[in-house]
Amino acid sequence: MSPRNFLFCSLDAALCGDLAWQVGREGHDVKYYVEHDADRDIADGFVEKTDDWRGELDWANVVVFDDIWVGDEVGTGELAAELRADGHAVVGGTPATDRLEDDRGYAMSVLEETGIETVEHREFTDFDDAIEYVRSNPAPYVVKPLGEVQNVKRLVYVGRERDGSDVVDVLEAYESAWGHRMKGFQLQRRIDGVEVAVCGFFDGNEFVDPINFNFEHKKLFPGNVGPSTGEMGTAMFWAGRNRLFEETLGKLEEWLADEGYVGSIDLNCIATDDGVYPLEFTPRFGYPTIALQEESILSGSGEFLHDLAHGMNPEPTVHRGFQIAVRVVLPPFPFDDEKTYDESSRNAALVFDTEDGRPPEGVHIEDAKRVTPDGEPTADRDGEWRVAGGTGMPLVVTGMGETMQAAREQCYDRVDQVLVPNLYYRDDIGERWIDGEGDRLHAWGYLGPQ
């Protein structure tokens, strides 16, 4: 396709710098706006920045919002809807789709209204009421905060004890430490099975084929141990409208069309031998999922986003095997500790063990910048890669292969070429599929042709 103008907007944290960089490398003109002061240097040197995203609206052929947040408030869906009404082509949500992520109770009601069976759940605004409920209904539960603190991923707690006693202990601790910030929380009955996310791209009218199926790895350490993070890595593949899709996202197609939603929407689920139970929505790009998706959309991310935003029934060519993404992080991730970050990570050099010193294929930026030796942003491919922002998430490394094991091998070979002091990452991304999750989903009949 001929070059188009793309305006990427991060109205809270800077999240879509890599996607903007990818679209720019495909020959399109790109401008990127970052609102958050601490993130302003993210993607410097990789993409052209703008200080006034509204001033670029007439220039842009496509506007892309990367999250539902405008600072501390939910709001990009409302902005996207207003811009569409004014005739702009936008990748972004609506007020109702934003609410799917912000209000877990509302999300469950939408699922139930569209005929999707949900896991037993209740919302609470009072800790004592929740504790009494668990004691009266002993079982393992998952604690999921609501509102602003739901983005503090380490607060999600998956209960282990059958009588719920550990959940009671956690609720008492949260009341003491976080009660002043939690506007409420949801208790979900824990279900054992295969956790899998069904992700579709919606063009305002219908889902685009193929559908993306991904497996998140949220705990910090291998073996699913440690605090919850936003995500430490993802395994995925693309497939048709199989039973897993039809029993979950497929039932939301009419609802999303009525909303005029445009973009990626992900429904994380637990699949068992007797049904699929949705857990939560991500009505936006997932991170680092989008880096892996853009890597595996072989026909080009820019063309895909353009056709998606214009409702032109995109027909992307995708990698038909398996894909792996690994998030490479630095101290103090996933915690906030400015002193540790300053001592260990701020402005650290990102070095690559390759013949020309440039990054290998499959390396994507998160909180990174490209600068001259004097620290000035540069578009020169030989510029220095440095850590940017303040969270310690500089890179995502990807790999693809005909099998999950082949994708793992390619990805971790590339990770070995990243030379950064103090880096850490999970080395088990994709192993769950190999160790039996794939066999179980096939045996239960979810992945065959519909």
C-alpha positions as CSV (number, residue, x, y, z in Angstrom):
1,M,0.0,0.0,0.0
2,S,1.1,3.6,-0.4
3,P,2.5,5.4,2.6
4,R,0.0,6.6,5.2
5,N,0.2,8.9,8.1
6,F,-0.2,7.3,11.6
7,L,-0.6,9.1,14.9
8,F,0.1,7.0,17.9
9,C,-1.1,8.3,21.3
10,S,-0.1,7.3,24.8
11,L,-2.3,9.4,27.1
12,D,-0.9,7.7,30.2
13,A,2.1,5.4,30.2
14,A,4.0,5.0,27.0
15,L,3.1,1.6,25.7
16,C,3.0,1.5,21.9
17,G,6.4,2.8,20.9
18,D,7.4,-0.5,19.3
19,L,4.3,-0.7,17.2
20,A,4.9,2.9,16.0
21,W,8.5,2.0,15.2
22,Q,7.4,-1.1,13.3
23,V,4.9,0.9,11.2
24,G,7.5,3.5,10.5
25,R,10.0,0.9,9.3
26,E,7.3,-0.4,6.8
27,G,7.6,3.0,5.0
28,H,4.7,4.9,6.6
29,D,4.9,8.4,8.2
30,V,4.6,8.1,12.0
31,K,4.2,10.6,14.9
32,Y,4.0,9.6,18.5
33,Y,2.6,11.5,21.5
34,V,3.5,10.6,25.1
35,E,1.6,12.3,27.9
36,H,3.4,11.0,31.0
37,D,6.4,13.1,32.0
38,A,8.4,10.1,33.3
39,D,7.9,8.3,30.0
40,R,8.7,11.2,27.6
41,D,12.0,9.8,26.4
42,I,10.6,6.3,25.6
43,A,11.0,5.6,21.9
44,D,13.2,8.7,21.4
45,G,15.3,8.1,18.2
46,F,13.0,5.3,17.0
47,V,10.0,7.5,16.0
48,E,9.2,11.1,15.5
49,K,7.5,12.7,18.5
50,T,4.9,15.4,18.7
51,D,3.9,17.6,21.7
52,D,0.3,18.2,20.5
53,W,-1.6,15.1,19.4
54,R,-4.8,17.1,18.7
55,G,-2.8,19.4,16.4
56,E,-1.9,16.4,14.3
57,L,-5.4,15.0,13.7
58,D,-5.9,16.6,10.3
59,W,-2.5,15.2,9.2
60,A,-3.2,11.6,10.3
61,N,-4.9,9.0,8.2
62,V,-5.1,6.7,11.2
63,V,-5.2,7.6,15.0
64,V,-4.1,4.8,17.4
65,F,-4.7,4.8,21.1
66,D,-2.7,2.3,23.1
67,D,-4.7,2.0,26.4
68,I,-7.9,2.9,28.1
69,W,-6.4,5.4,30.5
70,V,-6.1,9.1,30.3
71,G,-3.8,9.8,33.3
72,D,-5.6,8.4,36.3
73,E,-9.0,8.2,34.6
74,V,-10.5,5.9,32.1
75,G,-11.2,7.8,28.9
76,T,-9.6,6.9,25.6
77,G,-12.8,5.1,24.5
78,E,-14.8,8.3,24.8
79,L,-12.1,10.2,22.9
80,A,-12.0,7.5,20.2
81,A,-15.8,7.6,19.8
82,E,-15.8,11.4,19.5
83,L,-13.1,11.3,16.8
84,R,-14.9,8.7,14.8
85,A,-18.0,10.9,14.9
86,D,-15.9,13.7,13.5
87,G,-14.8,11.5,10.6
88,H,-11.4,10.3,11.8
89,A,-10.3,6.7,11.4
90,V,-9.4,5.4,14.9
91,V,-8.0,2.3,16.5
92,G,-9.5,2.5,19.9
93,G,-12.4,1.7,22.1
94,T,-15.7,3.2,23.3
95,P,-16.9,4.1,26.8
96,A,-18.6,0.8,27.2
97,T,-15.6,-1.3,26.0
98,D,-13.3,0.7,28.4
99,R,-15.6,-0.3,31.2
100,L,-15.1,-4.0,30.4
101,E,-11.6,-3.6,31.9
102,D,-12.3,-1.0,34.6
103,D,-15.5,-2.6,36.0
104,R,-15.2,-6.3,36.4
105,G,-18.8,-6.6,37.6
106,Y,-20.0,-4.9,34.4
107,A,-17.8,-7.1,32.3
108,M,-19.4,-10.3,33.8
109,S,-22.9,-8.9,33.2
110,V,-22.1,-8.3,29.5
111,L,-20.8,-11.9,29.2
112,E,-23.9,-13.3,30.9
113,E,-26.2,-11.2,28.7
114,T,-24.6,-12.5,25.6
115,G,-25.0,-16.1,26.7
116,I,-21.5,-16.8,28.0
117,E,-21.2,-18.9,31.2
118,T,-19.1,-17.2,33.8
119,V,-17.3,-18.3,36.9
120,E,-19.0,-17.7,40.3
121,H,-18.0,-14.1,41.3
122,R,-19.0,-11.3,43.6
123,E,-17.9,-7.7,44.0
124,F,-17.2,-6.1,47.4
125,T,-16.5,-2.6,48.7
126,D,-16.1,-3.7,52.3
127,F,-13.3,-6.0,53.5
128,D,-15.3,-7.3,56.5
129,D,-18.2,-8.3,54.2
130,A,-15.8,-10.2,51.9
131,I,-14.1,-11.9,54.8
132,E,-17.4,-13.0,56.2
133,Y,-18.5,-14.3,52.8
134,V,-15.4,-16.4,52.4
135,R,-15.8,-17.9,55.9
136,S,-19.4,-18.7,55.2
137,N,-18.6,-20.1,51.7
138,P,-15.2,-21.8,52.1
139,A,-13.5,-22.4,48.8
140,P,-10.4,-21.2,46.9
141,Y,-10.9,-17.7,45.5
142,V,-9.0,-15.3,43.3
143,V,-8.8,-11.7,44.6
144,K,-8.9,-9.0,41.9
145,P,-8.8,-5.4,42.8
146,L,-11.0,-2.8,41.1
147,G,-10.3,0.7,40.0
148,E,-7.0,2.4,39.8
149,V,-5.1,-0.2,41.8
150,Q,-6.1,-3.0,39.5
151,N,-3.0,-2.0,37.4
152,V,-0.8,-3.0,40.4
153,K,-0.7,-6.5,39.1
154,R,1.0,-8.0,42.1
155,L,-2.2,-7.4,44.1
156,V,-4.0,-10.2,42.2
157,Y,-4.0,-13.2,44.5
158,V,-4.9,-16.7,43.5
159,G,-6.1,-18.7,46.6
160,R,-4.6,-22.1,47.3
161,E,-6.5,-23.4,50.4
162,R,-9.8,-25.2,49.9
163,D,-11.3,-23.5,53.0
164,G,-10.3,-20.0,51.7
165,S,-8.2,-19.3,54.9
166,D,-5.3,-17.9,52.9
167,V,-7.7,-15.5,51.1
168,V,-9.0,-14.2,54.4
169,D,-5.4,-13.5,55.5
170,V,-4.7,-11.7,52.2
171,L,-7.8,-9.6,52.5
172,E,-6.9,-8.6,56.1
173,A,-3.4,-7.6,54.9
174,Y,-4.8,-5.6,51.9
175,E,-7.2,-3.7,54.2
176,S,-4.3,-2.5,56.3
177,A,-1.9,-1.7,53.4
178,W,-4.2,-0.8,50.5
179,G,-7.6,-0.1,52.0
180,H,-7.3,3.7,51.4
181,R,-6.8,3.1,47.6
182,M,-9.0,0.1,46.8
183,K,-12.5,1.3,45.8
184,G,-13.4,-2.4,45.8
185,F,-12.4,-5.8,44.6
186,Q,-13.9,-9.0,43.0
187,L,-13.7,-12.5,44.4
188,Q,-13.8,-15.2,41.7
189,R,-14.1,-18.8,42.5
190,R,-10.9,-20.5,41.4
191,I,-11.3,-23.0,38.6
192,D,-8.5,-25.5,37.6
193,G,-7.9,-26.0,33.9
194,V,-5.9,-24.5,31.1
195,E,-5.6,-20.7,31.1
196,V,-5.8,-19.4,27.6
197,A,-6.7,-16.0,26.1
198,V,-8.8,-15.6,23.0
199,C,-7.8,-12.5,21.1
200,G,-9.5,-11.0,18.1
201,F,-9.1,-7.8,16.1
202,F,-12.4,-6.1,15.4
203,D,-12.9,-3.7,12.5
204,G,-16.1,-2.0,13.8
205,N,-18.3,-4.6,12.1
206,E,-16.8,-8.1,12.7
207,F,-13.8,-10.0,13.8
208,V,-10.9,-10.3,11.4
209,D,-9.8,-13.8,10.5
210,P,-7.6,-15.5,11.8
211,I,-8.1,-15.4,15.5
212,N,-5.1,-15.2,18.0
213,F,-4.8,-17.6,20.9
214,N,-2.2,-16.8,23.5
215,F,-0.9,-18.0,26.9
216,E,0.1,-15.4,29.4
217,H,2.9,-15.9,32.0
218,K,2.2,-13.3,34.7
219,K,4.3,-14.4,37.6
220,L,7.8,-13.0,37.8
221,F,9.8,-16.3,38.1
222,P,9.9,-19.5,36.1
223,G,7.5,-22.1,37.3
224,N,4.9,-19.5,37.9
225,V,6.4,-18.4,41.2
226,G,6.7,-14.9,42.7
227,P,4.7,-11.7,42.5
228,S,2.3,-11.1,39.6
229,T,3.5,-8.7,36.9
230,G,1.7,-7.2,33.9
231,E,3.3,-10.0,31.9
232,M,6.7,-11.7,31.7
233,G,6.1,-13.5,28.4
234,T,3.6,-14.9,26.0
235,A,3.2,-18.0,23.8
236,M,0.7,-17.9,20.9
237,F,-0.6,-19.1,17.6
238,W,-3.2,-18.0,15.0
239,A,-6.1,-20.2,14.0
240,G,-9.6,-20.1,12.6
241,R,-13.0,-19.7,14.3
242,N,-12.8,-22.9,16.3
243,R,-14.9,-24.0,19.3
244,L,-12.8,-22.0,21.8
245,F,-13.5,-18.8,19.9
246,E,-17.2,-19.5,19.2
247,E,-18.0,-20.2,22.8
248,T,-16.3,-17.0,24.0
249,L,-15.4,-13.9,21.9
250,G,-17.6,-15.1,19.0
251,K,-20.7,-14.5,21.1
252,L,-19.7,-10.9,21.5
253,E,-19.5,-10.1,17.8
254,E,-22.9,-8.4,17.6
255,W,-22.4,-6.5,20.9
256,L,-19.1,-5.1,19.7
257,A,-20.6,-4.2,16.3
258,D,-23.3,-2.2,18.0
259,E,-20.5,-0.4,20.0
260,G,-18.5,0.3,16.8
261,Y,-15.4,-1.1,18.5
262,V,-12.1,-1.0,16.6
263,G,-9.0,-2.7,17.7
264,S,-7.7,-5.7,19.7
265,I,-9.9,-7.3,22.3
266,D,-8.7,-10.2,24.5
267,L,-10.8,-12.5,26.8
268,N,-8.7,-14.5,29.2
269,C,-10.4,-17.8,30.1
270,I,-10.0,-21.0,32.0
271,A,-10.8,-24.0,29.7
272,T,-11.9,-27.3,31.3
273,D,-13.2,-30.6,30.0
274,D,-16.8,-29.4,30.7
275,G,-16.7,-25.7,29.6
276,V,-14.8,-22.5,29.1
277,Y,-15.1,-19.8,31.8
278,P,-14.0,-16.2,31.0
279,L,-12.0,-14.4,33.6
280,E,-11.3,-10.8,32.4
281,F,-11.2,-8.6,29.3
282,T,-8.3,-6.6,27.8
283,P,-10.2,-4.3,25.4
284,R,-7.0,-2.8,23.9
285,F,-3.6,-4.0,22.8
286,G,-1.9,-6.4,25.2
287,Y,1.7,-5.9,26.3
288,P,4.1,-7.5,25.3
289,T,1.5,-9.4,23.2
290,I,1.3,-6.8,20.5
291,A,5.0,-7.0,19.8
292,L,4.6,-10.7,19.1
293,Q,1.5,-10.1,17.0
294,E,3.2,-7.5,14.9
295,E,6.1,-9.8,14.4
296,S,3.8,-12.6,13.2
297,I,1.6,-10.4,10.9
298,L,3.8,-11.0,7.8
299,S,1.8,-8.7,5.5
300,G,2.6,-5.6,7.6
301,S,1.2,-4.0,10.7
302,G,0.7,-0.6,9.0
303,E,-1.6,-2.0,6.3
304,F,-3.4,-4.0,8.8
305,L,-4.1,-1.1,11.2
306,H,-5.1,1.1,8.3
307,D,-7.7,-1.4,7.0
308,L,-8.9,-2.1,10.5
309,A,-9.5,1.5,11.3
310,H,-11.3,2.1,8.0
311,G,-13.5,-1.0,8.3
312,M,-12.0,-2.5,5.2
313,N,-12.2,-6.2,6.2
314,P,-8.4,-6.7,6.6
315,E,-7.0,-10.0,5.4
316,P,-3.6,-10.3,7.1
317,T,-1.1,-13.0,6.2
318,V,0.2,-14.4,9.5
319,H,2.8,-16.9,10.6
320,R,1.0,-20.2,10.8
321,G,3.3,-21.9,13.4
322,F,3.9,-20.9,17.0
323,Q,5.3,-17.7,18.4
324,I,7.1,-16.8,21.7
325,A,7.8,-13.4,23.4
326,V,10.0,-12.9,26.4
327,R,10.1,-9.7,28.4
328,V,13.7,-8.7,29.4
329,V,13.6,-6.6,32.6
330,L,15.8,-4.8,35.0
331,P,15.7,-3.9,38.7
332,P,13.4,-2.9,40.4
333,F,10.7,-4.4,38.1
334,P,7.9,-5.2,39.0
335,F,8.3,-2.9,42.0
336,D,8.6,0.9,42.3
337,D,11.9,1.9,43.9
338,E,13.5,5.0,42.4
339,K,16.8,4.6,44.2
340,T,17.3,1.0,43.0
341,Y,16.3,2.1,39.5
342,D,18.8,5.0,39.5
343,E,21.6,2.8,40.7
344,S,21.0,-0.3,38.5
345,S,19.0,0.6,35.4
346,R,18.5,4.3,34.5
347,N,20.0,5.1,31.1
348,A,21.9,1.8,31.1
349,A,23.4,0.7,27.7
350,L,21.6,-2.0,25.8
351,V,24.4,-4.0,24.1
352,F,24.0,-6.9,21.6
353,D,26.4,-9.7,21.0
354,T,26.3,-9.7,17.2
355,E,28.9,-9.1,14.5
356,D,27.8,-5.5,13.9
357,G,26.7,-4.7,17.4
358,R,23.1,-4.2,16.2
359,P,20.2,-6.1,17.8
360,P,19.3,-9.4,16.3
361,E,16.0,-10.0,14.5
362,G,13.0,-10.2,16.9
363,V,14.2,-7.6,19.4
364,H,11.4,-5.1,20.2
365,I,11.6,-2.0,22.3
366,E,9.5,-1.2,25.4
367,D,11.2,1.3,27.7
368,A,14.1,2.1,25.4
369,K,15.6,4.9,23.4
370,R,18.2,5.4,20.7
371,V,20.7,8.2,21.2
372,T,24.1,9.7,20.2
373,P,27.1,9.3,22.7
374,D,26.0,12.8,24.0
375,G,22.5,11.4,24.8
376,E,20.6,13.2,22.0
377,P,17.9,11.2,20.2
378,T,19.1,9.9,16.8
379,A,17.4,7.9,14.0
380,D,20.9,6.6,13.0
381,R,20.8,2.8,13.1
382,D,24.2,2.8,14.7
383,G,23.0,5.0,17.6
384,E,23.3,3.7,21.1
385,W,20.3,1.8,22.6
386,R,19.6,2.9,26.2
387,V,17.1,2.2,28.9
388,A,14.4,4.9,29.1
389,G,11.4,5.6,31.3
390,G,11.3,4.4,34.9
391,T,9.9,0.9,35.1
392,G,12.8,-1.4,34.0
393,M,11.1,-3.0,31.0
394,P,13.5,-2.1,28.1
395,L,13.0,-5.0,25.7
396,V,10.8,-7.8,24.4
397,V,12.5,-10.6,22.4
398,T,10.5,-12.8,20.1
399,G,10.9,-16.1,18.2
400,M,8.8,-18.1,15.8
401,G,8.8,-21.7,14.6
402,E,6.8,-24.6,13.2
403,T,6.5,-26.0,16.7
404,M,6.4,-24.4,20.1
405,Q,9.8,-25.8,20.9
406,A,11.3,-24.4,17.7
407,A,9.9,-21.0,18.6
408,R,11.4,-21.3,22.1
409,E,14.8,-22.1,20.7
410,Q,14.9,-19.2,18.3
411,C,13.6,-16.8,21.0
412,Y,16.1,-17.8,23.7
413,D,19.0,-17.8,21.2
414,R,18.2,-14.2,20.6
415,V,17.8,-13.4,24.3
416,D,21.4,-14.8,24.8
417,Q,22.6,-12.0,22.5
418,V,21.3,-9.3,24.8
419,L,24.1,-8.1,27.1
420,V,22.8,-5.9,29.9
421,P,24.0,-6.1,33.5
422,N,21.4,-7.1,36.0
423,L,18.9,-8.3,33.4
424,Y,16.5,-11.1,34.2
425,Y,13.7,-12.9,32.5
426,R,11.6,-16.1,32.6
427,D,13.2,-19.1,30.7
428,D,10.1,-21.2,30.6
429,I,7.8,-19.4,28.2
430,G,5.9,-21.9,26.1
431,E,6.8,-24.9,28.2
432,R,3.3,-25.3,29.6
433,W,2.0,-26.0,26.0
434,I,4.7,-28.6,25.5
435,D,4.1,-30.2,28.9
436,G,0.5,-30.9,28.1
437,E,-1.7,-27.9,27.8
438,G,-1.9,-28.2,24.1
439,D,-2.8,-31.9,24.3
440,R,-5.5,-31.1,26.8
441,L,-7.1,-28.4,24.6
442,H,-7.0,-30.7,21.6
443,A,-8.4,-33.6,23.6
444,W,-11.3,-31.5,24.9
445,G,-12.2,-30.5,21.3
446,Y,-11.5,-26.7,21.5
447,L,-8.9,-26.3,18.8
448,G,-10.2,-28.3,15.8
449,P,-12.1,-26.7,12.9
450,Q,-15.6,-25.4,13.7
